[in-house]
């Protein structure tokens, strides 16, 4: 299992698999073939929603505005987020490279089957195995993470948190309409102002929603966010920890430990299933983020290892089957609102896990496996292709 550095990444929205991943691939090609003419073919989901997600724009920004990009929705590929680079010399193709954007900004070079610049550092990838190791060695979940990560990981996680904070605070300040043509108005600022003026029991929920909207709207506008685990789900973990810090004034050590717990949960899903909406539906993005946040909240509340697992399991279980079919292929409707709903659900999942009826009979590992199987069974129309579901619905002007 990989370092948390490969899960938590700072990048520009709106999509980790459609923007950050292709950008990374283009940068590799540029470093290898500086000065050569390059053409790019986008396949499947990248071809169908690449314009809405800005895939073409980010590639041209790296390789040059005159780079030719082809959109191929006919050719069958092994992974829906596949792109191929053709390198020319004197109008002759001298080399090709095919990459797969597997989610969270990570890419694999298809020719070699090797992940790009990634090293596995953890000995276990299943929660059950990790739990057994922790119990045998009398450790906590954060201590397990820090045992295998590099010595600078705590500073890295604090820097990640600062970026999360910036994404929320920037989003809370802004008015106007999000780019893309749907004329979606930013809502975070108005929700926040409404919540601040209230003294009702709904105030805290509205604050949590405002923080989630803020980060998700920053993502939708192409702002700088943290993949947690993806751009499309980048409002959930940040909003949860931002709210808890605002209310309880967390120490830096607690913030780092909470992000370590959340990251470990996200890594388990990434390693054993998928965090790519194009591959397994939105359950793999928002569902994973909700599990990450729920486990993090449970840890903060001092809950047992079994209860932390239950919180993550509950959060994932109740996202099973969630489709990825954003309107017009933009990460706006229902994505922004869905981040807020999932953030609130993370707090509810931790609450339920704290009840004396838990631990549950279902393991987190079994639900992750089920999520992956469910994702592969979801019709491709509902896996980030803009060919069905909400993506094809008529919206109000």
N, C-alpha and C positions, 0 to 999 in steps of 0.2 A: 504494500500500500504506500502511496506517495506522501510526500511532505504536505503539510497544510499550506505551504507556499504555492502549491499547485492547485489548491482549492480556492483560497482567498487571493484574488488577483485584483489589482487596480486597473481599470480600463474605461473606455468610453462606450456608452450604450449605443443602440438599444438591445443588442443580442450578443451573448458571449459566443454562441456557436456560429452565428451568422456574421458577426463583426470582428470580435477579438480573435477568434480562431483563424479566419481567413487573413486577417492582418498579419498575424504571426507567420503564417505560411508564405505570404507575399514577401515579408521581410527576410525570410530564409532564402528565397529565390533571388531576391535583390543582392544579398550578400555573396551568393555563389556566382551570379551571372551579371554583375554590374556592367552596364553598357550594352548588353544584348537585348534584342527585341523579344518581348514576351507576350503571348496571348493566353487567355485563361478561359476555361469552360467550367461553368457551374452546373451541377446536376441536381435533379430531384428537388428536395426542399429548398436548397440554396438557389436553384433556378426559379422556383415558383414564388418564393417570398424574398429573394435577394434584394430586389429594388426597394421594397418596403422596409427592409431591415438595414439598408445601406451597404450591403456587401460589395456591390459594384463600386460605390464611392470610396470605400476604405481601401480597396485594392488599387484603384487609380491614384489614390493619395500616396501610396507607397511606391508603385511602379511607374507612375506617370499618367497624366490625363489622356494621353493618346493610346493607352493600352486597350486593345480590343478584348471585349468580354462577351462570350457566347453563353446563352441560356438554353440548356438541353433538358427538356422535361420528358423526353421519350426513352432515352437509353436507361436500361436497368442497371443500378449500381448496388453494391452490398450495403452501403450506408447512405441515408438520405442527405447527409451533409458532406458530399464529396465534391472536390474541385481539382481540376487538372491544369498544370502549367506546361505550355509548349515554349521551348527556348529555341530561337531562330538565329542562324548565322548565314548571311547572304541568301535570304529567303528559303533556307532549308532548315528543317527541324533537326537539331543536333541532340536534344535531350528532352525528356518529359518527366515530370514529377507529379504524382497524385497524392493528395492529402485528404484526410477525413477529419472533420471538426466534430469531436465526440462530446462536446458540452463543457461548459465552464471555461471556455477559452483554450482547452487542451486539444492538441492535434496529433494525428498519427500519419506517418508516411506509409502509404499503402504498399508500395513496392517492397519495402523491407518488413512491414508489419510492426515496426518498432515505434514506440512513443518517442516524441521529439523532446530531447533535453529533460527527461524525467527519470528519476532514480527511486526505486522502491526502498523505503527505509524502515517500514514496520514489519515485524515478524508475523502478525496476524491481521486478517482482513474481515473476520466475522465477529459480531458483537459477543457471541457466546464464548469464543476463544479468548477474546480480550478480557471479558468478565472473569473467566476462570484464572487467567494470569494475574489479574489485579487482586483477586481474593487470595490466591496462593502467596503473593508477595506483599500483602497488606498495603496496597497502594490506592490512590484515588485515580479517577479518570484523567485529570490534568497531569498528575505525576507520570502516568503512563505515556502521555503525549510528550512531555518534556524529557523523558528518558531517551526517546529515539530521535527527536528533532535536534537540530543544531543549536549551539549555545546562544545564538542571536534570535531565536524564534520569539521570545517574549517581546523584544523590541519590535520585531516585525509585526506581531499581533497588535501592539499598541499603535503602531503606524496605520495598520489596517482600520483600527477603531477610529482614529482621527479622520480618515477618509470617509468612513461611514457617517460620522458626525457632520462633516462638511457637506455631504450629499443631502442630508436631512435639512440642515440649516439653510443651505442655498435654496432648496426646494420650498421651504416655508416663506421665503421672501418674495417669491416670484408670482406675478399675475400673467394673464395673457392666454394665448392659444398654443397648444403643442404642434410641432411641425408634422407634415405628412398628408394634410388634406382632409382629415376627418373633422377638423375644427373643434377638437376636444379642449375644453377650458381647463386650465389648472385649478385644482380644488383644495390643495393642501393648505394654503394660506387662509382661505375662508373657513375651513373646518377648524383650524388651529385657533383662529380669532374667536369663533363661536364657542369653542371649548373653554377658552380662558375666561370668557364672560360668565360662564355657568358655575353653579355650585351644586348641581344635581348629581345623582349617582351615575349618570351617563358621562360625566366630564372626563373621567380617566379613559374610558373606551374611546371617546372622541379624540383625545390627545394621542392615544396609540394609533388610531386610524390616520390622523393628520401626519404623524411621523412616517408612517408607511407610505401614504400617498406622496409625501415630499420626495422620498428617495426614489420611488417608482416613476414619478414624473420627471425627475432629473435624468433617469435612465432613458425614458421615452424621448427626451429632448436631445439625447446624445451627450449628456453631461458625464462627468467623472463619477464612477460608482465602484463598489466592490462586488465581485461575483461571490454570492453567498447562498447557494453555490453557483448561480448563474446570474446574468444581467436581468433576465425576465422575472427572477424571484429576489431581486436585490433590495426589496423594501422590508423584508420580514425579520431577519436576524438584526439588521441595524435598528429598526424601529423598536424591537423588543428590548435590546440592551440600552438604547438611548433613553427610553422611558424609565427603565429600572434605575439607571444612573441618575436621572433627574430627580427621581423620588427618594432614592436611598443613598445617593452620594457614594458610589462604589469606589473602592480603592483600585489603583492600577493593577494590582495583583489579582483582584477578583475579576476585573474586566478581561484580563489575559486568560484566566482559568475558564471563564465562561465561553470565550471564543474557542479555546482549546476543546472543550466538550462539544460545542456545536460543530466544530470542524471535524472532529473524529466521527461524529454521526454522518456528516455529509460525505466524508471519505469512504465510509462503509458502503453507502449507497452507490457512490461513483465507481468503486472497485467491483461490487457484486451485481450491479444492475446498470443504471444509466441516469444521468442528470440532463439528458438532452430531450427537449420537447419534441423534436423532429423524429426521435427514435422511439420514445416511450410515452409521449403525451405530456400534458402539463403536470400530471401526478408526479413525474420524475423531477420537475423543477420546483413548483410551489409545494408539492407534497414533501419533498426532501427538505426544503427550507423550513417548512412548518415543523418537521421532526427535529431539525437542528435547533430551532428556537425553543421548542417545548422541552427538549433535554437540557438546554442551557438554563432555562427558567427553573426547572426542577432542581438542577444542581445548585443554583443560587439560593433556593429555598431550603437547602440542606437535606434534601430527600435522599433515600437510600439508593444504592446502585440498581436494585430491582425496580424502584419507582421511576428512576431516570429512564430506564429502558422502556417501562410502560408508557411514559409520556411520549417518547419518540414513536413507539408502536401505535399508540392511539392516534397521534397526529397523521402518520402515514396511512393507517387503515382507513381513515375517513376522507382520504383523497383518492382512493383507488378508482380508476376508471376516468379520472378527470382529463378531458380532451384539451388539445392545444390548437385552437382554431380562432385566433384573434382576427377581428374585423379588418379586412383589407390587408392582412398580413402585418399590420403595425402592432407594436408592443404597447397598446393603449387600452382597447376595449376587448375583453374584460380584464386585461392583465393588471392594470393599476389598481382597480377596485379589488381584484382577487388577492393582491398582496395584502391589502388591509384586512380582508376577511380572514385570510390565513394567519395573520399576526394575532388577531383576536382569538382565533381557534387554538393557537399555540399556548396562550395563557389558559384557555379552558382545558386543553389536554393535560397540562401540568396539574391543574386543579383536580381533575378527575383521577389522575394517577396518585394523588395524595390521599385519596379516600381509603378506608380500611379494607375495601374489597380487593385491592391490588396487593401483590403482583398478579397479572393476568396469566392465562394459559397460552396465549400466543406470544412467540418470541419476536423481537425486532427483525432478526434474520429471516424468519419465515414470511413476514409481511413484505420485506424488501424483495424477496424472491417472487412473491405473488405479484407485487407491483410490476416487476420486470416482465413476467409472463403476461399480465394484463395489458401492458403497454404494447407488446408485440401483437396482441390480438385485436387491438384497436384499429379500426379501418384507417388506412393511410390518409383518407380525407380529413381526419381529425387529428393528424399529427403534423402540424405546422406546414401544411401545403396550400392553405387558402382555398381548398377545393370543396369544403363542406362546413356544416355547422354554422356557428356565428359568423364565420368568415364570409359567408354568402348572404347574410341577412341584410335587409334594407334598414338603414338607420334614419332616425329623424334628423331633419335639417335644423 
